[in-house]
Amino acid sequence: MTDKRKQPARRQPKKSPVPPRHPAAPEVDAGELADAESLDPAETLREAEEEIGINEWLDPDTGEPAEGQSPPHIERE
């Protein structure tokens, strides 16, 4: 004889109308994406640094950013 008692229904988790997002997914808007696509892949790091002026702030011996509020005054002999 089989047991005809009603089995309890399994509870399904509620589904959100919004798809889940990976917590490490970056926030990218259309403007940033367009800027990234317009980059020239042939541009070197040095050219990019010159364009924004950071090359003047780097210590040529260490390659690290110079300390202080102004470009370093390195005396060349």
C-alpha positions as CSV (number, residue, x, y, z in Angstrom):
1,M,0.0,0.0,0.0
2,T,1.4,3.4,-1.0
3,D,1.3,6.4,1.2
4,K,-1.1,9.0,-0.3
5,R,-0.2,11.8,2.0
6,K,0.5,15.1,0.3
7,Q,4.2,15.9,0.0
8,P,5.1,19.4,1.1
9,A,6.0,21.6,-1.8
10,R,9.6,22.6,-2.2
11,R,10.0,26.3,-1.7
12,Q,11.6,28.0,-4.7
13,P,13.7,31.1,-4.1
14,K,12.0,34.3,-5.2
15,K,13.4,35.4,-8.5
16,S,14.2,39.1,-9.0
17,P,13.2,40.8,-12.2
18,V,16.7,42.3,-12.2
19,P,19.5,39.9,-13.2
20,P,22.2,39.4,-10.6
21,R,25.5,41.2,-11.2
22,H,29.0,40.0,-10.3
23,P,30.2,42.1,-7.4
24,A,33.5,42.7,-9.2
25,A,31.9,44.0,-12.4
26,P,33.1,47.5,-13.1
27,E,30.7,50.4,-13.6
28,V,31.3,51.6,-17.2
29,D,29.2,54.2,-18.9
30,A,29.0,54.8,-22.6
31,G,31.4,57.8,-22.5
32,E,34.2,55.9,-20.8
33,L,33.7,53.0,-23.3
34,A,34.0,55.4,-26.3
35,D,37.1,57.0,-24.8
36,A,38.7,53.6,-24.3
37,E,38.0,52.6,-27.9
38,S,39.5,55.8,-29.3
39,L,42.9,55.1,-27.7
40,D,45.8,54.5,-30.0
41,P,47.3,51.1,-29.3
42,A,50.6,52.2,-30.8
43,E,51.0,55.1,-28.3
44,T,53.8,54.4,-25.9
45,L,53.8,54.9,-22.1
46,R,56.3,57.7,-22.5
47,E,54.2,59.5,-25.1
48,A,51.1,59.2,-22.9
49,E,53.0,60.6,-19.9
50,E,54.3,63.5,-22.0
51,E,50.8,64.3,-23.1
52,I,49.5,64.7,-19.6
53,G,52.7,66.2,-18.2
54,I,53.6,63.5,-15.7
55,N,57.0,62.8,-17.3
56,E,58.3,66.0,-15.7
57,W,57.3,64.6,-12.3
58,L,59.0,61.3,-12.5
59,D,62.5,60.8,-11.0
60,P,64.6,59.6,-14.0
61,D,66.8,57.4,-11.7
62,T,64.0,55.5,-10.0
63,G,61.0,56.0,-12.2
64,E,59.0,56.8,-9.2
65,P,56.9,60.0,-8.8
66,A,58.9,62.9,-7.4
67,E,58.1,64.1,-3.9
68,G,56.8,67.6,-3.3
69,Q,54.5,70.0,-5.0
70,S,56.6,70.8,-8.0
71,P,58.8,69.0,-10.6
72,P,62.2,68.1,-9.2
73,H,65.2,70.3,-10.0
74,I,67.8,67.7,-10.9
75,E,71.2,69.2,-11.6
76,R,72.9,67.5,-14.5
77,E,76.7,67.5,-14.6
